[in-house]
Amino acid sequence: MRSTSNPAFRNLPQGGYGGGYAGFQPQAQGYQDQGNPPGYGGYNAPPATNDRPMTVDDVVTKTAATLGVALVVGIITAVLVLGRTISPYPPMIIGLIAGLVLSLVVIFKRTPNPALVLAYSAAEGLFLGAITGIFESFAPGIAFQAILGTALVFITMLVVYKTGAVKVTPKLTKWIIGATAGAAGLMLVNLLLSMFGVNLGIRDAGPLGIGISLLFIGIAAFNFLLDFDMADQMIRSGTPSKFAWYVAFGLMTTLVWLYLEILRLLYMLQSSD
């Protein structure tokens, strides 16, 4: 499979039904490929539920469930924060730490676990809901704008990928991975310097801060192309259906980054008026 900047796809099986997925050998199970692409049917007998190849429907349903959990938890948390029923900081800290820990477990765990992925989504919903509540209290309506902007970017990049307007080539993949690593490095340097009282201004509401946010939004958007391409490769290679949870998790991590950057950008634009 092609390289990706999303850590969620690092431990995926290489190949699929015909490519050496440990624990499943199609010939041993008695399936005969009739010439259809793996992942789209074509066997004489239906595979076992736990071993059947991934389909587009698997990716859609698992992603919808993952996003649904995050959205419900996020809305409830934001409403409670805006109503001053709870302070935003406990859920924000708990969500941040729990999301980080759960994401590492999901990434390094060899077998996909739906409960872990959904728990990660709930933690991210808690974190994003608390932050959204804070921003919404200062700039009413910004949450809806950020959600709408995130959805539009996601749909746009899906259309771009499906129509082949931008081809995911090895060169583009390397560029996106490099840009993502550079963005992460810049944020780490900024965080470390801020601890010593040095402000680079890249997160301030000014021309530099707005430019950096636009750059990060662009990088996050292009990461969707790699996510879509990886999911497409997994489907075509006949990767077992349970790995659709990894796809959902990978898309969720990119959506979280994109949403935060759009939320920050909208706030900076309103603050600079």
C-alpha positions in Angstrom: 0.0 0.0 0.0 1.0 3.6 -0.6 2.5 5.6 2.3 0.2 7.9 4.3 0.7 10.7 6.8 -2.2 9.4 8.9 -0.9 7.1 11.7 -4.2 5.3 11.8 -3.2 3.3 8.7 0.4 2.4 9.7 -0.4 -1.1 11.1 -2.8 -2.3 8.5 -2.4 -5.7 6.9 -0.5 -5.5 3.6 -2.5 -7.1 0.8 -5.8 -8.5 1.8 -7.3 -11.8 0.8 -4.6 -12.5 -1.7 -1.8 -10.5 0.0 -0.9 -12.4 3.1 -3.4 -11.2 5.8 -2.5 -13.4 8.8 -5.3 -15.6 9.9 -7.3 -15.8 6.7 -6.5 -17.7 3.5 -9.3 -17.6 0.9 -8.3 -20.9 -0.7 -8.4 -22.6 2.6 -11.9 -21.4 3.2 -13.0 -22.7 -0.2 -13.7 -19.5 -1.9 -13.3 -19.2 -5.7 -12.7 -15.7 -7.1 -14.8 -15.3 -10.3 -12.8 -12.4 -11.6 -14.5 -9.6 -9.7 -12.2 -7.2 -7.7 -11.6 -8.3 -4.1 -13.9 -6.5 -1.8 -16.9 -6.4 -4.2 -18.0 -10.0 -4.0 -17.4 -12.8 -6.6 -17.0 -15.8 -4.3 -19.0 -19.1 -4.8 -19.8 -19.1 -1.0 -20.2 -16.1 1.3 -17.2 -15.6 3.6 -17.5 -15.8 7.3 -18.8 -12.6 8.9 -15.6 -11.8 10.6 -13.5 -12.4 7.5 -15.5 -11.0 4.6 -13.8 -8.3 2.5 -14.4 -4.7 3.2 -16.9 -2.8 1.1 -17.7 0.9 0.7 -20.8 0.4 2.8 -18.6 -0.8 5.7 -16.5 2.4 5.5 -19.6 4.6 5.3 -21.4 3.0 8.2 -18.4 2.8 10.5 -17.4 6.4 9.7 -21.0 7.6 10.3 -21.1 5.8 13.7 -17.8 7.3 14.7 -18.7 10.9 13.7 -22.2 10.5 15.2 -20.8 9.7 18.6 -18.4 12.6 18.5 -21.2 15.0 17.3 -23.7 13.9 20.0 -21.1 14.2 22.8 -19.8 17.5 21.4 -23.2 19.1 21.2 -24.2 18.1 24.7 -20.9 19.3 26.1 -21.1 22.6 24.2 -24.6 23.2 25.4 -23.7 22.5 29.0 -20.7 24.9 28.7 -22.7 27.6 27.1 -25.4 27.3 29.8 -22.7 27.6 32.5 -23.8 24.2 33.8 -20.2 23.0 33.8 -16.8 24.6 33.4 -15.2 24.0 30.0 -11.8 23.1 31.4 -12.4 19.7 33.0 -14.1 18.2 29.9 -11.5 19.8 27.7 -8.6 18.4 29.7 -10.2 15.0 30.2 -11.2 14.7 26.5 -7.7 15.8 25.4 -5.8 13.3 27.6 -8.3 10.4 27.0 -8.3 11.1 23.2 -4.5 11.0 23.1 -4.2 7.8 25.1 -7.0 6.0 23.2 -5.6 7.1 19.8 -2.2 5.6 20.7 -3.9 2.4 21.8 -5.9 2.2 18.5 -2.8 3.0 16.4 -0.6 0.4 18.0 -3.2 -2.3 18.6 -3.0 -4.9 15.9 -6.6 -5.9 15.8 -9.3 -3.2 15.2 -11.6 -2.6 18.3 -14.9 -0.8 17.7 -15.2 0.0 21.4 -11.9 1.8 21.4 -12.6 3.7 18.2 -16.0 4.8 19.6 -14.5 5.7 22.9 -11.9 7.8 21.1 -14.7 9.6 19.2 -16.5 10.3 22.5 -13.3 11.7 24.0 -12.8 13.9 21.0 -16.4 15.0 21.2 -15.9 16.0 24.8 -12.7 17.9 23.9 -14.2 19.7 20.8 -17.5 20.4 22.6 -15.7 22.2 25.4 -13.6 24.3 23.1 -16.5 25.0 20.8 -18.5 26.2 23.9 -15.7 28.7 24.7 -15.4 30.1 21.2 -19.2 30.2 20.8 -19.5 32.3 24.0 -17.2 34.9 22.5 -18.5 34.7 18.9 -22.1 33.4 18.7 -22.7 31.4 15.5 -19.1 30.4 15.0 -19.7 26.8 15.8 -22.2 26.3 13.0 -19.9 28.1 10.6 -17.0 25.8 11.6 -19.1 22.6 11.2 -20.4 23.8 7.9 -16.9 24.7 6.7 -15.5 21.4 7.8 -18.3 19.5 6.0 -17.8 21.5 2.8 -14.1 20.9 2.7 -14.6 17.1 3.3 -17.2 16.9 0.5 -15.1 19.0 -1.8 -12.0 16.7 -1.3 -14.2 13.6 -1.7 -15.5 15.0 -5.1 -11.9 15.9 -6.1 -10.7 12.4 -5.3 -13.6 10.6 -6.9 -13.5 12.6 -10.1 -9.7 12.2 -10.4 -9.2 16.0 -10.5 -6.2 15.5 -8.3 -4.4 12.2 -8.7 -2.8 10.7 -5.6 0.7 10.0 -7.0 3.7 8.9 -5.0 5.1 12.4 -5.5 2.0 14.1 -4.1 1.9 11.6 -1.2 5.5 12.5 -0.2 4.6 16.2 -0.5 1.6 15.8 1.8 3.4 13.7 4.3 6.3 16.2 4.4 3.9 19.2 4.8 2.1 17.4 7.6 5.3 16.6 9.4 6.4 20.2 8.9 3.1 21.6 10.3 3.4 19.2 13.4 7.1 20.3 13.9 6.2 24.0 13.7 3.4 23.6 16.3 5.8 21.7 18.6 8.5 24.4 18.3 5.9 27.1 18.9 4.6 25.2 22.0 8.1 24.7 23.4 9.1 28.4 22.8 5.8 29.6 24.4 6.8 27.8 27.6 9.8 30.1 27.8 7.8 33.2 27.0 8.7 33.4 23.3 5.7 34.2 21.0 6.2 33.5 17.3 2.8 35.0 16.5 1.8 32.1 14.4 -1.4 31.6 16.5 -2.3 35.2 16.9 -5.1 37.0 15.2 -2.9 38.8 12.6 -1.8 38.3 9.0 0.8 35.7 10.0 -1.6 33.7 12.2 -4.4 33.8 9.6 -1.9 32.7 6.9 -0.7 29.8 9.0 -4.2 28.7 9.7 -5.1 28.8 5.9 -1.9 26.7 5.2 -2.8 24.2 7.9 -6.4 23.9 6.5 -5.0 23.2 3.1 -2.7 20.5 4.4 -5.5 18.9 6.4 -7.7 19.0 3.3 -5.1 17.3 1.2 -4.7 14.6 3.9 -8.2 13.6 3.0 -6.9 12.5 -0.4 -4.5 10.1 1.2 -7.2 8.8 3.6 -9.6 8.2 0.7 -6.9 6.6 -1.4 -5.9 4.3 1.5 -9.5 3.3 2.1 -9.9 2.6 -1.7 -6.8 0.4 -1.7 -8.0 -1.5 1.3 -11.3 -2.2 -0.4 -9.7 -3.2 -3.7 -7.2 -5.5 -2.0 -9.9 -7.3 0.0 -8.9 -6.2 3.4 -11.2 -7.7 6.1 -14.2 -5.7 6.9 -13.3 -5.1 10.5 -10.5 -2.8 9.4 -13.2 -0.3 8.3 -13.0 0.9 11.9 -9.4 2.0 11.2 -10.6 4.0 8.2 -13.2 5.6 10.3 -10.6 6.4 13.0 -8.2 7.8 10.4 -10.9 10.1 8.9 -11.9 11.2 12.4 -8.3 12.3 13.2 -8.1 14.4 10.1 -11.6 15.9 10.7 -10.7 16.9 14.2 -7.6 18.8 13.0 -9.5 20.5 10.2 -12.4 21.5 12.4 -10.0 23.1 15.0 -8.2 25.0 12.3 -11.4 26.3 10.7 -12.7 27.3 14.2 -9.5 29.1 15.0 -9.5 30.9 11.6 -13.1 32.1 11.9 -12.4 33.4 15.3 -9.2 35.3 14.2 -11.1 36.8 11.2 -13.9 38.0 13.5 -11.3 39.3 16.0 -9.4 41.3 13.4 -12.5 43.2 12.2 
